[in-house]
Amino acid sequence: MNQVEQAASLPEYICKKITRRIELTGKLDDSAWLEANVIKLVDAVSGNNGRFATEVRALYDDEFLYVGFHCEDSYVWGTVTERDGPIWSEECVEVFVNPANVAHQYYEINVSPKNTIFDSVILNRRTAGKPNESFIGLPEWNPEGLLTATHISGKADQPGQTTGWRAELAIPLTELIGAVNIPPQPGDVWRINFYRIDSPEKGVREHYAWSRTGREAFHLPWKFGYLRFE
């Protein structure tokens, strides 16, 4: 597949602008979320529906890019509580955002069901031709003003005792260095991907993505979809 064909096959998300801040409760219950387009994550490798449904929506205003996740799940758990701890080894949702549209530098922001945050600047040597090259994470990047909230429906850490969990992120636009315009202007396009790692039992992980990666790896920036600001 050449570059033109690959670009045509990548998904696009139309991000609508709102005129007020979203009240983050972790429940996706602010009425502003009703304005957002809803997308579903799929198995990152096969592109088929996963064991559990995952919905994502996004909005923006002059200060924040808002992202909301709704994750079905019968066993919601987590043990990592320290900032920038390895929540990807358990359960989390992830936003990989590339406002500069450059191939090798982007931002990663992850949130666990218990609202533990991992955030990092990524410097990535990988290309479509060399997908196994190394990448560097710089977790010292903790964006000032980042807001997150989560809500678990049921009893955490007990198999079969939940129906799912939700997460809301308000990512401060001024911390996303590299964008042509802050705030984004209508018609601006960034690269982005949304992910979820679910662990139906400890030691087992399932990978979900919006723009499927074709393998159990998320740091493939040429696979990121397009975020178009309305």
C-alpha positions as CSV (number, residue, x, y, z in Angstrom):
1,M,0.0,0.0,0.0
2,N,1.5,3.4,-1.0
3,Q,1.3,6.5,1.2
4,V,-1.7,7.9,-0.7
5,E,-3.7,4.6,-0.3
6,Q,-2.7,4.3,3.3
7,A,-3.9,7.9,4.1
8,A,-7.2,7.2,2.3
9,S,-7.7,4.1,4.5
10,L,-7.2,5.9,7.8
11,P,-10.3,7.1,9.8
12,E,-11.2,10.8,10.4
13,Y,-12.9,12.2,13.4
14,I,-14.8,15.5,13.2
15,C,-14.2,17.3,16.5
16,K,-16.9,19.9,17.3
17,K,-16.2,23.1,19.2
18,I,-18.2,24.0,22.3
19,T,-18.4,27.4,24.0
20,R,-18.1,26.4,27.7
21,R,-16.0,24.1,29.9
22,I,-17.2,20.5,30.4
23,E,-17.8,19.6,34.0
24,L,-15.7,16.4,34.6
25,T,-17.4,13.9,36.8
26,G,-16.1,10.7,35.2
27,K,-19.6,9.8,34.3
28,L,-19.9,11.5,30.8
29,D,-23.1,13.1,32.2
30,D,-22.4,16.7,31.1
31,S,-24.9,17.6,28.4
32,A,-22.1,18.9,26.2
33,W,-21.1,15.3,25.5
34,L,-24.3,14.9,23.5
35,E,-22.9,17.1,20.8
36,A,-19.9,14.9,20.2
37,N,-19.6,12.3,17.4
38,V,-19.3,8.8,18.9
39,I,-16.8,6.2,17.6
40,K,-16.2,2.6,18.6
41,L,-12.9,0.9,19.2
42,V,-12.1,-2.4,17.6
43,D,-9.7,-5.2,18.2
44,A,-6.3,-3.6,17.4
45,V,-5.0,-6.6,15.5
46,S,-8.0,-8.0,13.6
47,G,-10.4,-5.0,13.4
48,N,-13.2,-7.1,14.7
49,N,-15.4,-6.3,17.6
50,G,-13.7,-6.9,20.9
51,R,-14.9,-8.8,23.9
52,F,-16.3,-5.6,25.3
53,A,-17.7,-2.5,23.6
54,T,-15.7,0.8,23.9
55,E,-17.0,4.2,22.8
56,V,-15.0,7.4,22.5
57,R,-16.1,10.9,21.9
58,A,-14.2,14.2,21.7
59,L,-14.9,18.0,21.8
60,Y,-12.8,21.1,22.1
61,D,-13.0,24.7,23.3
62,D,-10.4,27.5,23.4
63,E,-8.6,25.8,26.4
64,F,-9.0,22.0,26.2
65,L,-9.3,19.0,24.0
66,Y,-11.9,16.8,25.8
67,V,-11.9,13.1,25.3
68,G,-14.4,10.7,26.9
69,F,-14.3,6.9,27.0
70,H,-17.2,4.5,27.9
71,C,-15.8,1.0,28.5
72,E,-18.0,-2.1,29.0
73,D,-16.2,-4.5,31.4
74,S,-17.2,-7.2,33.9
75,Y,-13.9,-7.0,35.9
76,V,-12.5,-3.5,36.4
77,W,-9.3,-3.5,38.4
78,G,-5.9,-1.8,39.0
79,T,-3.1,-1.7,41.5
80,V,-0.9,1.1,40.1
81,T,-1.5,4.3,42.0
82,E,1.6,6.4,41.4
83,R,1.7,9.1,38.6
84,D,3.5,7.7,35.5
85,G,3.3,4.2,36.8
86,P,2.9,1.3,34.3
87,I,-0.9,1.3,34.1
88,W,-0.6,-0.1,30.5
89,S,0.3,-3.4,32.1
90,E,-3.1,-3.6,33.7
91,E,-6.2,-1.6,32.4
92,C,-6.3,1.9,30.9
93,V,-7.5,4.1,28.1
94,E,-5.0,6.0,26.0
95,V,-4.9,9.1,23.8
96,F,-2.0,9.5,21.4
97,V,-2.1,12.9,19.9
98,N,0.2,14.5,17.3
99,P,-0.7,18.2,16.8
100,A,2.4,18.9,14.7
101,N,1.8,16.2,12.1
102,V,5.4,15.1,12.4
103,A,6.3,11.5,12.0
104,H,8.4,10.9,15.1
105,Q,7.2,13.1,18.0
106,Y,3.8,13.0,19.7
107,Y,2.1,12.9,23.1
108,E,0.7,10.0,25.1
109,I,-1.9,10.4,27.9
110,N,-3.3,7.3,29.6
111,V,-5.8,7.0,32.5
112,S,-6.6,3.9,34.5
113,P,-10.0,3.1,36.0
114,K,-8.8,4.4,39.3
115,N,-7.8,7.7,37.7
116,T,-4.0,7.1,37.8
117,I,-2.3,9.1,35.0
118,F,0.6,8.2,32.7
119,D,1.6,11.0,30.4
120,S,4.7,11.3,28.2
121,V,6.3,12.9,25.2
122,I,7.3,10.2,22.7
123,L,10.3,10.3,20.4
124,N,9.8,7.4,18.0
125,R,12.3,6.0,15.5
126,R,9.7,3.6,13.9
127,T,8.5,3.9,10.4
128,A,6.2,1.8,8.3
129,G,9.3,0.2,6.8
130,K,11.0,-0.3,10.1
131,P,8.1,-0.9,12.6
132,N,10.3,-2.5,15.3
133,E,12.7,0.3,15.9
134,S,13.0,1.7,19.4
135,F,11.2,4.7,20.8
136,I,11.9,6.9,23.8
137,G,9.3,8.0,26.4
138,L,9.8,11.2,28.4
139,P,7.3,10.8,31.3
140,E,8.8,13.9,33.0
141,W,6.3,15.8,30.8
142,N,3.3,16.4,33.0
143,P,1.1,18.9,31.2
144,E,0.1,21.7,33.5
145,G,-3.7,22.0,33.8
146,L,-4.5,18.4,32.7
147,L,-7.8,17.3,34.2
148,T,-9.1,13.7,34.4
149,A,-12.0,11.9,36.1
150,T,-13.2,8.3,36.1
151,H,-16.2,6.3,37.4
152,I,-16.5,2.6,37.9
153,S,-20.0,1.0,37.6
154,G,-20.0,-1.7,40.3
155,K,-17.3,-3.0,42.6
156,A,-13.7,-2.7,41.5
157,D,-11.2,-5.5,41.9
158,Q,-13.9,-8.2,42.0
159,P,-14.4,-10.3,38.9
160,G,-17.9,-10.2,37.6
161,Q,-19.0,-7.3,39.8
162,T,-19.0,-4.4,37.3
163,T,-20.7,-3.4,34.1
164,G,-17.9,-1.0,33.0
165,W,-16.1,2.2,33.6
166,R,-15.8,5.6,32.1
167,A,-13.0,8.2,31.8
168,E,-13.0,11.9,30.9
169,L,-9.9,13.9,30.0
170,A,-9.5,17.6,29.5
171,I,-6.1,18.1,27.8
172,P,-4.8,21.7,27.9
173,L,-4.1,22.8,24.4
174,T,-1.2,25.1,25.3
175,E,0.7,22.1,26.5
176,L,0.5,20.4,23.1
177,I,3.5,22.2,21.6
178,G,3.7,21.9,17.8
179,A,0.2,22.8,16.7
180,V,0.0,25.5,14.0
181,N,-2.8,27.2,15.9
182,I,-3.7,27.2,19.6
183,P,-6.6,27.0,19.9
184,P,-7.2,25.0,16.7
185,Q,-9.0,26.8,13.9
186,P,-11.8,25.3,11.9
187,G,-10.3,23.0,9.3
188,D,-7.1,22.3,11.2
189,V,-6.1,18.6,11.1
190,W,-4.0,16.7,13.7
191,R,-3.1,13.1,13.9
192,I,-4.6,11.0,16.7
193,N,-5.4,7.6,17.9
194,F,-7.5,6.3,20.8
195,Y,-6.8,3.0,22.5
196,R,-7.9,0.8,25.3
197,I,-6.1,-2.0,27.2
198,D,-8.4,-4.4,28.9
199,S,-7.2,-7.1,31.2
200,P,-9.9,-9.8,31.7
201,E,-7.6,-11.5,34.1
202,K,-4.2,-10.6,35.6
203,G,-1.4,-11.3,33.1
204,V,-3.7,-11.2,30.1
205,R,-4.2,-8.1,28.0
206,E,-6.6,-7.3,25.1
207,H,-5.8,-4.3,22.8
208,Y,-8.5,-2.0,21.3
209,A,-7.9,0.8,18.9
210,W,-9.8,3.3,16.8
211,S,-7.4,3.2,13.9
212,R,-6.4,-0.4,14.0
213,T,-2.7,-1.2,14.2
214,G,-2.7,-4.7,12.9
215,R,-0.5,-5.9,15.8
216,E,-0.3,-5.7,19.5
217,A,1.5,-2.4,19.4
218,F,0.2,1.2,19.7
219,H,3.4,3.2,18.9
220,L,2.9,3.2,15.2
221,P,2.3,6.9,14.3
222,W,1.7,6.3,10.6
223,K,-1.4,4.4,11.7
224,F,-2.9,7.4,13.6
225,G,-6.2,8.6,12.2
226,Y,-7.1,12.2,11.5
227,L,-8.6,14.7,14.0
228,R,-10.3,17.5,12.0
229,F,-11.5,20.5,14.0
230,E,-14.9,21.8,12.9
